[in-house]
Amino acid sequence: MIIENKTNKKEETRLLINAVCIFVYILVFIILVLIFYDKNLEYDFGLRGYTVLVIIYSILLFGTLDLFESLKLGNKRISDIFLSNVISLFITNIMIYFIFGLIAGHLVALSPFIFLLIIQILISLVYSYYGNKIIRYSFPAKKTIVFTNGKQENTINKLKKYQSYEFRISKIEKENKIDKCIKSYLNDYDSVIAINISNDSKQKLVKKCYELGIQFYNVPNMIDVLMKTSSITNFIDTSLGDGDKI
């Protein structure tokens, strides 16, 4: 859960970089089709045909990139972003290769798609490395305070290890210090992370964070996860959560 009260410039920058990268992926695909297949297919695509083909490729590409979380610049390690991009590109190109085969009535030459994949992998390497650098340089880790019930050392250590570029954890407080923090020094921080604290405490933090324009992150517990997967059933004028597979 994230509460924000300000325009997220980081998301806008990430969106711009992602859009440029996807555009380049698609542009390379278009160039490959025009060079290697335009004159070699029995069926003449025409302008409309090529437009539909590019739309199909774009949907497949964006779908696989989103599925494998390949566009999470600044939130994941460079190696993870690069690997997920490679997997997404491989799956997309395999699918479009067989679509080409269906259109042509036979399997077309595979070598151009291998060439396409190699070029896109090189592009993804540049994207993963420099895109992450741009995000992390432009938006350094947020000064963060963590509130916990005191039994979440493992979660905190994971945050420090894997999310150090996103959060600079400066202080860890017990849940019973929330009221004091809200009155005295909460506005000294850029973000707040709540780990397994009561709903009353969360509500206090959310309200104050919204007022101050501070990002609020909630690490969900098992009940939160189960409730998120539940469905809503209306009985007369009352809605009840229908816990799925509980």
C-alpha positions as semicolon CSV with decimal commas, in nm:
position;residue;x (nm);y (nm);z (nm)
1;M;0,000;0,000;0,000
2;I;0,138;0,340;-0,094
3;I;-0,010;0,677;-0,001
4;E;0,123;0,978;-0,191
5;N;0,014;1,338;-0,188
6;K;0,255;1,478;-0,446
7;T;0,314;1,427;-0,818
8;N;0,548;1,132;-0,850
9;K;0,825;1,262;-1,073
10;K;1,005;0,933;-1,043
11;E;0,716;0,745;-1,204
12;E;0,698;1,001;-1,484
13;T;1,070;0,964;-1,555
14;R;1,048;0,585;-1,545
15;L;0,749;0,593;-1,780
16;L;0,937;0,813;-2,027
17;I;1,245;0,587;-2,029
18;N;1,027;0,276;-2,066
19;A;0,834;0,432;-2,354
20;V;1,156;0,515;-2,540
21;C;1,290;0,162;-2,487
22;I;0,970;-0,007;-2,607
23;F;0,959;0,226;-2,909
24;V;1,314;0,125;-3,002
25;Y;1,229;-0,246;-2,961
26;I;0,934;-0,204;-3,197
27;L;1,131;0,011;-3,442
28;V;1,400;-0,257;-3,475
29;F;1,126;-0,514;-3,540
30;I;0,972;-0,299;-3,813
31;I;1,309;-0,248;-3,982
32;L;1,379;-0,621;-3,973
33;V;1,043;-0,703;-4,132
34;L;1,093;-0,451;-4,410
35;I;1,447;-0,568;-4,483
36;F;1,411;-0,945;-4,459
37;Y;1,047;-1,030;-4,521
38;D;0,874;-0,758;-4,722
39;K;0,975;-0,901;-5,060
40;N;1,000;-1,265;-4,955
41;L;0,646;-1,342;-4,842
42;E;0,389;-1,471;-5,085
43;Y;0,123;-1,257;-4,920
44;D;0,141;-0,881;-4,970
45;F;0,070;-0,725;-4,630
46;G;0,010;-0,373;-4,752
47;L;-0,004;-0,073;-4,518
48;R;-0,301;-0,204;-4,320
49;G;-0,145;-0,546;-4,284
50;Y;0,181;-0,407;-4,152
51;T;-0,009;-0,177;-3,916
52;V;-0,200;-0,473;-3,769
53;L;0,122;-0,673;-3,744
54;V;0,297;-0,394;-3,553
55;I;-0,004;-0,359;-3,320
56;I;0,000;-0,734;-3,251
57;Y;0,374;-0,726;-3,183
58;S;0,337;-0,423;-2,957
59;I;0,063;-0,591;-2,752
60;L;0,263;-0,912;-2,718
61;L;0,577;-0,719;-2,623
62;F;0,411;-0,498;-2,365
63;G;0,220;-0,794;-2,222
64;T;0,534;-1,004;-2,167
65;L;0,732;-0,707;-2,033
66;D;0,456;-0,636;-1,784
67;L;0,414;-1,004;-1,694
68;F;0,781;-1,046;-1,604
69;E;0,803;-0,699;-1,439
70;S;1,072;-0,595;-1,686
71;L;1,007;-0,221;-1,658
72;K;1,073;-0,171;-1,286
73;L;1,365;0,069;-1,322
74;G;1,495;0,181;-0,987
75;N;1,299;-0,084;-0,798
76;K;1,499;-0,390;-0,902
77;R;1,863;-0,481;-0,953
78;I;2,015;-0,419;-1,296
79;S;2,074;-0,792;-1,348
80;D;1,710;-0,874;-1,264
81;I;1,575;-0,612;-1,504
82;F;1,808;-0,727;-1,782
83;L;1,720;-1,095;-1,737
84;S;1,346;-1,030;-1,732
85;N;1,381;-0,817;-2,048
86;V;1,566;-1,097;-2,226
87;I;1,298;-1,352;-2,129
88;S;1,020;-1,115;-2,241
89;L;1,187;-1,046;-2,576
90;F;1,255;-1,415;-2,638
91;I;0,893;-1,514;-2,573
92;T;0,755;-1,224;-2,781
93;N;0,976;-1,302;-3,080
94;I;0,898;-1,673;-3,067
95;M;0,525;-1,597;-3,072
96;I;0,550;-1,347;-3,358
97;Y;0,770;-1,591;-3,553
98;F;0,494;-1,852;-3,548
99;I;0,237;-1,586;-3,639
100;F;0,452;-1,510;-3,944
101;G;0,449;-1,882;-4,026
102;L;0,071;-1,894;-4,007
103;I;0,042;-1,596;-4,242
104;A;0,296;-1,731;-4,491
105;G;0,159;-2,086;-4,478
106;H;0,502;-2,223;-4,382
107;L;0,780;-2,151;-4,135
108;V;0,983;-1,853;-4,252
109;A;1,359;-1,813;-4,208
110;L;1,453;-1,808;-3,841
111;S;1,790;-1,631;-3,871
112;P;1,642;-1,277;-3,901
113;F;1,457;-1,328;-3,572
114;I;1,777;-1,447;-3,406
115;F;1,943;-1,131;-3,537
116;L;1,650;-0,925;-3,406
117;L;1,676;-1,086;-3,062
118;I;2,050;-1,018;-3,040
119;I;2,002;-0,649;-3,124
120;Q;1,718;-0,616;-2,875
121;I;1,924;-0,786;-2,604
122;L;2,199;-0,528;-2,659
123;I;1,939;-0,253;-2,636
124;S;1,801;-0,404;-2,315
125;L;2,151;-0,411;-2,167
126;V;2,187;-0,038;-2,228
127;Y;1,833;0,023;-2,100
128;S;1,882;-0,182;-1,782
129;Y;2,216;-0,027;-1,691
130;Y;2,174;0,339;-1,785
131;G;1,801;0,350;-1,712
132;N;1,862;0,232;-1,357
133;K;2,151;0,474;-1,319
134;I;1,937;0,767;-1,432
135;I;1,654;0,678;-1,193
136;R;1,880;0,620;-0,894
137;Y;2,089;0,932;-0,958
138;S;1,788;1,156;-1,016
139;F;1,588;1,012;-0,727
140;P;1,818;0,901;-0,443
141;A;1,700;0,670;-0,167
142;K;1,432;0,822;0,055
143;K;1,505;0,891;0,419
144;T;1,279;0,637;0,586
145;I;1,143;0,555;0,930
146;V;1,012;0,204;1,001
147;F;0,742;0,124;1,255
148;T;0,716;-0,236;1,372
149;N;0,594;-0,450;1,657
150;G;0,956;-0,541;1,727
151;K;0,948;-0,890;1,576
152;Q;1,029;-0,815;1,213
153;E;1,410;-0,811;1,201
154;N;1,414;-1,045;0,899
155;T;1,189;-0,817;0,693
156;I;1,390;-0,509;0,788
157;N;1,717;-0,680;0,694
158;K;1,571;-0,772;0,354
159;L;1,466;-0,410;0,298
160;K;1,817;-0,293;0,381
161;K;1,975;-0,553;0,154
162;Y;1,750;-0,548;-0,152
163;Q;1,587;-0,203;-0,138
164;S;1,875;0,015;-0,023
165;Y;1,852;0,221;-0,343
166;E;1,483;0,291;-0,271
167;F;1,487;0,339;0,108
168;R;1,754;0,480;0,338
169;I;1,630;0,346;0,669
170;S;1,739;0,602;0,926
171;K;1,527;0,502;1,222
172;I;1,336;0,198;1,347
173;E;1,066;0,258;1,609
174;K;0,830;0,038;1,805
175;E;0,458;0,080;1,744
176;N;0,407;0,245;2,084
177;K;0,621;0,541;1,971
178;I;0,391;0,638;1,683
179;D;0,202;0,913;1,868
180;K;0,526;1,073;1,983
181;C;0,672;1,055;1,636
182;I;0,364;1,211;1,475
183;K;0,380;1,507;1,712
184;S;0,756;1,559;1,702
185;Y;0,964;1,438;1,410
186;L;0,764;1,250;1,144
187;N;0,805;1,541;0,900
188;D;1,182;1,484;0,905
189;Y;1,135;1,176;0,684
190;D;1,048;1,121;0,319
191;S;0,871;0,789;0,367
192;V;0,722;0,563;0,632
193;I;0,714;0,184;0,633
194;A;0,470;0,000;0,857
195;I;0,539;-0,365;0,935
196;N;0,276;-0,572;1,113
197;I;0,128;-0,293;1,324
198;S;-0,236;-0,254;1,430
199;N;-0,502;-0,102;1,207
200;D;-0,548;0,190;1,447
201;S;-0,180;0,274;1,421
202;K;-0,189;0,246;1,043
203;Q;-0,483;0,485;1,025
204;K;-0,297;0,743;1,233
205;L;0,010;0,717;1,011
206;V;-0,186;0,726;0,686
207;K;-0,373;1,039;0,792
208;K;-0,057;1,222;0,898
209;C;0,147;1,107;0,599
210;Y;-0,125;1,234;0,367
211;E;-0,126;1,571;0,542
212;L;0,252;1,603;0,520
213;G;0,289;1,460;0,168
214;I;0,499;1,167;0,294
215;Q;0,496;0,831;0,116
216;F;0,345;0,554;0,325
217;Y;0,426;0,187;0,263
218;N;0,253;-0,101;0,436
219;V;0,411;-0,446;0,441
220;P;0,103;-0,675;0,434
221;N;0,059;-0,962;0,675
222;M;-0,115;-1,291;0,595
223;I;-0,462;-1,154;0,675
224;D;-0,409;-0,859;0,439
225;V;-0,308;-1,096;0,158
226;L;-0,607;-1,325;0,213
227;M;-0,849;-1,031;0,223
228;K;-0,705;-0,894;-0,100
229;T;-0,794;-1,218;-0,281
230;S;-1,148;-1,229;-0,141
231;S;-1,460;-1,140;-0,340
232;I;-1,745;-0,907;-0,241
233;T;-2,098;-1,043;-0,187
234;N;-2,394;-0,809;-0,131
235;F;-2,659;-0,914;0,121
236;I;-2,944;-0,661;0,111
237;D;-2,757;-0,332;0,175
238;T;-2,445;-0,481;0,335
239;S;-2,130;-0,599;0,158
240;L;-1,942;-0,897;0,298
241;G;-1,600;-1,022;0,198
242;D;-1,612;-1,378;0,071
243;G;-1,274;-1,523;0,161
244;D;-1,162;-1,734;-0,132
245;K;-1,002;-2,067;-0,036
246;I;-0,971;-1,974;0,329
